[in-house]
């Protein structure tokens, strides 16, 4: 099946799960934000191990060769349609330590290093419920053309994200399977399994290095929902659940594409079928 022929099939599958069109058109004023609450009072909050995230920060420093000019941040993303991403309060919480974390308007943040938080095995937690959001590392080389990502940045994002235990799945067995194969080279597989999120719904992703160009195949788009292995019922276990039209795989393990390869993202609101 050609890519153009396969796209309507994939779009039909994801349409029930992607952001509704009327929601995309709403202004921030139309969205009801969750009231500010104290993290300690929230039942089953989203949280991640501070120690694991610092481990990801350490790995970033050791593997700067993949993205020598990039900076490391972390990003919060919604898992459900009714998750408000406005006004998130984030903090590092331990037995005695409590360190507020500034969250940028794009829902990215950086963490400071705290010996006390490490000693107390603290958690990083926002004022949102468990399974309402997911997390990703965010590594970007400055000065790239608009709508592009660098493959070396994405390779390091995967390594940091797995080390920091950022992938959020509702079904614990999925997380255990992921952890079980991490040491075997999860981020270096020829068939990619770690997906990335674009800023807006995607039409295509093109790999570019010098004169070489290649379009990502359709089963590397939309979290692979066009493949038989991904069904609609699986989506509730996937942290791509409501961002599936923005989720794509990159050829992390294909070393014929060097780290300086660019991924050119073409968005649905900018494109027309050719």
N, C-alpha and C positions, 0 to 999 in steps of 0.2 A: 504494500500500500504506500503511495507517495505521501510525502509530508503534508501537502495541501489537502489531500483527501482524508488524512487521518485527523487533521485539526478539528473539523466539526464533530467528530466522534468524541474526542477528548473534551471539547468545550461542552458538549451535551452532558457528559458525565459529571463535569465539575460545576455546572451551572447551578445546581441545587445547593452547592456547598460554598461557593464563592460569595464575596460580599454582594448583597443585592444592589442593583443599580441605583435605586432611590436612596440607599444608605450612603453610597459613594458621593452623591450629589449634595448631601446635607452639609451645612456649615457646622463648625464647632458649636455654635449657639444652639443648634437643633438637637444636639446630643446631650442627654442627661448624664452629667458626671456623677460618679459615686461620691457620697459625702466623705469628707476626710475623717479617718478613724485612727485610733492608736493601733499599731501593729500588734501589741500584746493582747488586745481585746478581740482580735479577729480570729474566728474559728477556722482551722485548717488553712493557714495562709500559704501562699506560694513562698517557698524558701529554698535556698541553695547553700551548700557548705562553703563557708568562707575559706576554709583550709584548701578545699578542692579548687576554688577559683584562684587562690594565690598560687597553687600548683600550676594552673594554666598560665598565670602571669610569668612564672619562672620559666616555663617551657617557651613562651614567646621570646624571652630574652636569649635563650639558648639557640633558638632557630631563626634568628634575625636574618640569616642568609636567604631565607625564602622571601622576605619582604624588608629589605634593609632600610628603606626610607619611611616605613609605615609606622603608625601609632596604633596601640591597642585600646579599644573600648569594648563595652558590652552593650547589648541591645535587648530591650523587652518588646515582645510581640504578642498580639492577642491570639487566643485559641478558640474563642467563642464569639458569636455575633454580638452578644450583649455585654462584652467586656469593654468597659470604658478605659481608654488609655490616657485620659486627661487627668492631670493633677496627681500623678503617682508619687507617693512618699516612700522612699527607700532608705533602709538603714542596716547597719551591721549590729546584730544583737547577740550578746552573750549573757553569762550569769550576772556580770557587773558592768560590762562594757556596752555602750550604746553610741554608735557613731552615725550621724546622718550622712546620707550620700546624695549629692546633687544629681538630679536627672534632667538632661537637656530636653528641649522641646521635641527632638526627634526620638526621645525615649532611649537615648544612649547614656552611659555613665562610665566612670572610671573608679576604681577602688584604691584607697590608700592602704599602706601596709601597717599593720598593728600587731606587735608582739603579744599584747594582752588578748586581742581577739583570737589569735592563733592558739594561745594557751587555754582559752576557755572554749575552744571548738565552736566558735560563733557561727551564726547563719546570716546570710544576706537575704533580707525579706522585705517585700513591698506590701502596701495595704490592699492586697487583692487575694482572693481565695485560691487554694490549690487547684491546678488544672485549668485556671482561667487564662493563664498566660504561658508563654514559653520564652526561652532565653537563647541568645546566640552571641558568640564573639563577633566583633566588628573591626576588621583590620583593613585599612585603606591607604594605599600609596597616594600622597598628594600630587596634584597637578595633572591627573589623568583627564582625558576628554570626557565630556558629559555622557552619561548613559553607558559607562564602561566599568568593568571590574578587571583586575589583574589576577591571573591564575595563581601566581605565587602567594598573593594575599589570601586567596580562597583556600589554598593548601594549608596555610598556617592557621586560618580560621578553623578548619576542621580539626587539626591537631590540638589547638588550644581548647576548642569546644568540648572535645572528648575528654581531655585531661581534666577540665573543670567540671565535667558531668553536667553540661548545660542542656542536653536534649531531654525534653519532658514528654513522657508517654504515660497515658492513664493506666496502661496495662503493665504491671511490674515485670512480667515475663519478657516483654519486649525490651525493656531496659536491661535486663539481665543478659539477654542474647547479645545485645549491642556491646555490653561490657566484656562478654566472653570472647568476642572476636577483635576487640580493640588492640590487644597486644600482638595480634597476628597481622596487623597492618590495615586496619579498617579504612584509614584515610589514604591508603595507597593501592586500593583495589582497582583493577582494570575496569570492572563494572561498578560504577559509583553507587553508593547507598546514602551518602550524606548530602542533603539538599540545602540550597541557599534560597533566600527570599529577596526578590526585587522590590523596589519601592512601589511599583504599580503593576496591574495585570499585564502579563507578557504576551507578545505575539511571536517573537523569535529571539534566539540567542545565537550569535555567530562568533566562532573562534577566529582570531586574526593574529598571525605572526609573520611578519615580512609579506611575501607574496602569497603565502598559504592562507586559505580561508576554508572554513567548514561550518555548516549549519548544524546545531545540535539536533539530533533526531527527536522525533515526537515523543518517544518513550523516555526521554531525558527531560521532558517538560512536564509541568503541572504535577510534580511529585510522582511521575510515572503512573498516573491513574489509567492511562490507555493500555498498560500491560495487564495481563490476566491476573498477575499476582496482587494487584491493587484493585479492590472492589469498594463500592460505596460504603458498605458496612465497616470496612477497615478504617475509614476516615476518623471515626470517633476516637480511635487509639493513636492517631497521628497528630503531632503538633503543627501540622500543616492544615488542619481541618478547615479553617476559614480563609486561609491565605493560599489555597491550592493553585489559584490562577497566577500566583507570583512565585511559586516554588519550582526550582530547576536543579538538575544535577550538573556538575562540572567534571571533566575528565581528569580527576586528581591523580589517578595512578598511571595515566598515559604519558610517559616521559618523552614521547615524540613531540609533545607540546611543552616547550620550556616555560619557566616561571614568568617570563616577560610577555607571554601570550595575553592578549586582551580578549575579553568577552564583551561583545557589543550587544547591548540589550535594546530590543525594539519593542515598544509598548503598544498595547492594543489601541490606546487613545491617540496614537500618532500614526498608525499604519492603515494600509489598505491592502487587501489580497492582490497579488500580482500574477 
